[in-house]
Amino acid sequence: MTMPSTAALLRRHVHGLEHLTDTSPVGRVVRAGSLAFTDSGTDLAPFNSITVAGAAWSVRDLERVAELAVEVGRPWSITVQQGGSVPSDAARLRAVQRVAAAHGLTERDADPFLACWPGDFRAAGDVGTGDGDGELSIGTVPAAAGVEYTATLAAGFDVPATAFGEVFGGSLLDDPLVTGYLVRAGRHTIGTGLGIRTDDVVGVHNIAVVPGARRRGAGRAVSERVVLDGFARGAAAASLVSSDDGLPVYRSLGFRQVDTLVRWSAPDGPADR
C-alpha cells in the first residue's frame, strides 16, 4: 500500500472539506483559479474558509477568492499550510498574512495537522463507560438523525444550538463519502464524530463531547471508531486537525504531527473547527 505524502494528505483534507460543503444543503464552494472558498452557510468563520497549501496557488488567485469571500457577507477565514523551513514556505506564509491583514483578518491560530497509518494505529478496543450515565456506545447516523446530530455537535463545540443551521441536513449524512457518528452514554447522547473519505484518506472531523461528559474517554472512543471504519474500507491513512489539548489523545492513538495549519480570522470570531 502506498503511503500518502504530507502534500497528498493536505490535498485530500482540502478536497474533503470542499465535498462536505458541496454536499450540504446550505453550503457552496466558490472558486477563483487555483483556490476555492468553502462557504458553509453559517456565521462560523472557521467553516467559511480559503485553504492555501502546496505550490499550486497564486497570490492573484488568493486576492480574487478573498474578494468573493467578502461578498458573501459572513465571517470567514484563511488557512495556510505552515510547511517547513524552505524559502517557498516562508514566502507563502508572508503572502497569506498580507492578504489576510488587508481584509482585517488579524487573529492568528495555529493547529497541528496530524496523520496516522494503519501500522501505527493503536486502538484501546474497550469503549468504556460514561460513568453515571451508563455504558458508552457509538453508532453511525443517517440523514434522518440530522437534527439530533446538529444539536449534539453545537453543544459539544459550545456554540448556540442554531449555529450550524441546516449544514448537516438534507442527504449529507447519507452521502457515501461522509459518515456521521453519535456517542451515547446509556440513554443520553453526548458526542459526535464525522469521517470523510477522500480517495485513500479518511479525514476525522467534528470530534465533540458535550459539557459534563468530557474526560471520560468519549472523544477518544469516537475518534478510534472513525479511523477504524476508514481503514476497514481501504483507507491508507487518517488525518485530522487537532487542538493542542487534543494532541496527547491523538498521539496515544498513533497519530503524529506532519505539519501545522495557521488560520487567520477577524478578532473575536469563533476559533475552533
C-alpha positions as CSV (number, residue, x, y, z in Angstrom):
1,M,0.0,0.0,0.0
2,T,1.4,3.4,-1.0
3,M,1.6,5.8,1.9
4,P,0.3,9.3,1.0
5,S,2.8,12.2,1.4
6,T,2.1,15.2,3.6
7,A,1.3,17.2,0.4
8,A,-1.2,14.5,-0.6
9,L,-2.7,14.4,2.8
10,L,-3.3,18.1,2.7
11,R,-4.9,17.9,-0.7
12,R,-7.2,15.2,0.5
13,H,-8.0,17.4,3.6
14,V,-9.0,20.3,1.4
15,H,-10.9,18.2,-1.1
16,G,-12.8,16.6,1.8
17,L,-13.9,19.9,3.2
18,E,-15.0,21.0,-0.3
19,H,-17.0,17.8,-0.7
20,L,-18.7,18.3,2.7
21,T,-19.5,21.9,1.8
22,D,-20.8,21.0,-1.6
23,T,-23.0,18.2,-0.2
24,S,-24.5,20.3,2.5
25,P,-27.9,21.8,1.6
26,V,-26.8,25.3,2.6
27,G,-23.1,25.2,1.5
28,R,-21.3,26.0,-1.7
29,V,-17.8,26.2,-3.0
30,V,-16.7,29.3,-4.8
31,R,-13.6,29.1,-7.0
32,A,-11.1,31.5,-8.3
33,G,-8.4,29.8,-10.4
34,S,-6.2,27.7,-8.2
35,L,-8.1,28.4,-4.9
36,A,-11.6,27.9,-3.5
37,F,-13.7,29.4,-0.7
38,T,-15.9,26.9,1.2
39,D,-19.0,28.8,2.2
40,S,-20.8,26.7,4.8
41,G,-23.8,29.0,5.0
42,T,-23.2,29.6,8.7
43,D,-21.7,32.5,10.7
44,L,-18.8,30.4,11.9
45,A,-15.6,31.8,10.4
46,P,-13.6,28.6,10.6
47,F,-16.2,26.8,8.5
48,N,-16.1,29.6,5.8
49,S,-12.5,29.3,4.7
50,I,-9.9,29.6,2.0
51,T,-7.2,27.0,2.4
52,V,-3.7,27.6,0.9
53,A,-1.4,24.6,0.7
54,G,1.3,23.3,-1.6
55,A,2.8,25.1,-4.5
56,A,-0.2,25.1,-6.9
57,W,-1.6,28.6,-6.0
58,S,-1.0,32.2,-6.8
59,V,-1.3,35.5,-4.8
60,R,-3.5,36.8,-7.5
61,D,-6.0,33.9,-7.1
62,L,-5.9,34.4,-3.3
63,E,-6.8,38.1,-3.7
64,R,-9.6,37.2,-6.1
65,V,-11.1,34.5,-3.9
66,A,-10.8,36.7,-0.9
67,E,-12.9,39.3,-2.6
68,L,-15.5,36.6,-3.3
69,A,-15.5,35.7,0.4
70,V,-16.1,39.3,1.4
71,E,-19.1,39.5,-1.0
72,V,-20.7,36.6,0.8
73,G,-21.0,38.8,3.9
74,R,-20.3,36.2,6.6
75,P,-17.4,35.8,9.0
76,W,-14.6,34.0,7.1
77,S,-11.0,32.9,7.5
78,I,-7.9,32.0,5.6
79,T,-6.0,28.8,6.5
80,V,-2.4,28.3,5.3
81,Q,0.0,25.4,5.5
82,Q,3.0,26.4,7.6
83,G,5.3,23.9,6.0
84,G,9.0,23.7,6.8
85,S,11.9,26.0,6.7
86,V,12.3,26.3,2.9
87,P,12.1,29.8,1.4
88,S,8.9,29.0,-0.5
89,D,7.0,28.0,2.6
90,A,8.1,31.2,4.4
91,A,7.0,33.3,1.3
92,R,3.6,31.5,1.3
93,L,3.0,32.4,4.9
94,R,4.0,36.1,4.4
95,A,1.8,36.4,1.3
96,V,-1.2,35.0,3.0
97,Q,-0.7,37.1,6.1
98,R,-0.6,40.3,3.9
99,V,-3.9,39.4,2.1
100,A,-5.5,38.4,5.4
101,A,-4.4,41.7,7.1
102,A,-5.8,43.7,4.2
103,H,-9.2,42.2,5.0
104,G,-9.0,42.7,8.7
105,L,-8.1,39.0,9.5
106,T,-5.5,39.6,12.2
107,E,-6.4,36.9,14.7
108,R,-3.9,34.0,14.3
109,D,-4.5,30.4,15.4
110,A,-2.1,27.5,14.7
111,D,-3.4,23.9,14.9
112,P,-1.4,20.7,14.5
113,F,-2.2,18.7,11.3
114,L,-1.8,15.0,12.2
115,A,-1.7,11.8,10.3
116,C,-1.8,8.1,11.2
117,W,-1.1,5.0,9.1
118,P,-2.7,1.5,9.7
119,G,0.6,0.0,11.0
120,D,0.9,2.8,13.6
121,F,-2.6,2.9,14.9
122,R,-3.2,1.9,18.5
123,A,-6.8,1.3,19.4
124,A,-7.8,0.8,23.0
125,G,-10.6,-1.6,22.0
126,D,-12.7,-1.0,25.1
127,V,-15.3,1.7,24.5
128,G,-15.7,2.3,28.3
129,T,-18.4,3.8,30.3
130,G,-20.0,7.2,30.7
131,D,-19.7,6.9,34.5
132,G,-23.2,7.5,36.0
133,D,-24.8,7.9,32.6
134,G,-24.2,4.2,31.6
135,E,-22.1,2.4,29.1
136,L,-20.8,4.2,26.1
137,S,-22.0,3.2,22.6
138,I,-21.1,4.6,19.2
139,G,-23.3,4.3,16.1
140,T,-23.4,5.7,12.6
141,V,-26.4,8.1,11.9
142,P,-28.4,8.5,8.8
143,A,-29.7,11.8,7.4
144,A,-32.9,11.3,9.3
145,A,-30.9,11.9,12.5
146,G,-29.5,15.2,11.3
147,V,-31.3,17.4,13.9
148,E,-30.0,15.3,16.8
149,Y,-26.5,15.3,15.3
150,T,-26.5,19.0,14.8
151,A,-27.8,19.8,18.3
152,T,-25.2,17.5,19.9
153,L,-22.4,18.9,17.8
154,A,-23.3,22.5,18.7
155,A,-23.4,21.6,22.4
156,G,-20.0,19.9,22.1
157,F,-18.5,22.9,20.4
158,D,-20.0,25.3,23.0
159,V,-21.9,27.3,20.4
160,P,-25.6,28.1,20.2
161,A,-27.9,25.3,19.1
162,T,-28.7,27.3,15.9
163,A,-25.1,27.9,15.0
164,F,-24.9,25.1,12.4
165,G,-28.4,25.7,10.9
166,E,-29.0,23.2,8.2
167,V,-25.4,22.3,7.4
168,F,-25.9,18.7,8.3
169,G,-29.4,18.5,6.9
170,G,-30.6,17.2,3.5
171,S,-29.0,14.0,2.4
172,L,-25.5,14.9,3.7
173,L,-25.3,12.1,6.3
174,D,-26.4,9.6,3.7
175,D,-23.6,10.6,1.3
176,P,-21.4,7.6,0.6
177,L,-18.2,9.5,1.4
178,V,-19.5,11.0,4.6
179,T,-20.2,9.1,7.8
180,G,-21.7,10.7,10.9
181,Y,-21.4,9.2,14.4
182,L,-23.2,9.8,17.7
183,V,-21.9,8.7,21.0
184,R,-24.3,7.7,23.7
185,A,-23.9,7.0,27.4
186,G,-26.9,5.0,28.4
187,R,-29.9,6.9,27.0
188,H,-28.0,10.2,26.7
189,T,-26.4,11.5,23.5
190,I,-23.1,13.0,24.5
191,G,-20.8,13.3,21.5
192,T,-20.3,13.4,17.7
193,G,-17.7,12.4,15.1
194,L,-17.5,12.6,11.3
195,G,-15.5,10.7,8.8
196,I,-14.9,12.0,5.2
197,R,-13.4,9.6,2.8
198,T,-11.3,11.3,0.1
199,D,-9.6,8.8,-2.2
200,D,-7.3,6.8,0.1
201,V,-7.5,9.0,3.2
202,V,-10.2,9.2,5.9
203,G,-10.5,12.7,7.4
204,V,-11.5,12.8,11.1
205,H,-13.8,15.7,11.9
206,N,-16.4,17.0,14.4
207,I,-15.0,15.2,17.4
208,A,-17.0,16.9,20.1
209,V,-18.3,16.0,23.6
210,V,-21.0,17.9,25.5
211,P,-20.1,19.6,28.7
212,G,-20.4,17.4,31.7
213,A,-19.4,14.3,29.8
214,R,-15.9,15.2,28.9
215,R,-12.7,13.5,30.0
216,R,-14.4,10.1,30.2
217,G,-13.0,8.6,27.0
218,A,-15.9,9.5,24.7
219,G,-13.8,11.7,22.3
220,R,-11.0,9.1,22.1
221,A,-13.6,6.3,21.5
222,V,-15.4,8.0,18.6
223,S,-12.1,9.0,17.1
224,E,-11.0,5.4,17.2
225,R,-14.2,4.3,15.5
226,V,-13.9,6.9,12.7
227,V,-10.3,5.7,12.0
228,L,-11.0,2.0,12.2
229,D,-14.0,2.3,9.9
230,G,-11.9,4.2,7.4
231,F,-9.1,1.7,7.5
232,A,-11.6,-1.2,7.1
233,R,-12.9,0.5,3.9
234,G,-9.4,0.6,2.5
235,A,-8.0,4.0,3.6
236,A,-4.2,4.1,3.5
237,A,-4.1,6.9,6.1
238,A,-6.2,9.0,8.5
239,S,-5.7,12.7,9.0
240,L,-7.1,15.4,11.3
241,V,-6.6,18.9,12.6
242,S,-6.1,18.9,16.4
243,S,-6.2,21.4,19.2
244,D,-3.2,21.5,21.5
245,D,-5.4,19.9,24.2
246,G,-6.2,17.0,21.9
247,L,-2.6,16.2,21.0
248,P,-1.9,13.7,23.8
249,V,-5.0,11.7,23.0
250,Y,-4.3,11.5,19.3
251,R,-0.6,10.7,19.9
252,S,-1.7,7.8,22.1
253,L,-3.7,6.5,19.1
254,G,-0.6,6.6,16.9
255,F,-1.1,9.9,15.1
256,R,1.9,12.1,14.5
257,Q,2.2,15.8,13.6
258,V,3.1,16.2,9.9
259,D,2.5,20.0,9.6
260,T,0.8,23.0,11.2
261,L,-2.2,24.8,9.8
262,V,-2.3,28.6,10.5
263,R,-5.7,30.2,10.4
264,W,-6.3,34.0,10.1
265,S,-9.7,35.4,11.1
266,A,-11.2,38.6,12.4
267,P,-10.7,39.3,16.1
268,D,-13.2,37.9,18.5
269,G,-14.5,35.3,15.9
270,P,-15.1,31.6,16.7
271,A,-11.8,29.8,16.8
272,D,-12.5,26.0,16.8
273,R,-13.3,23.7,14.0
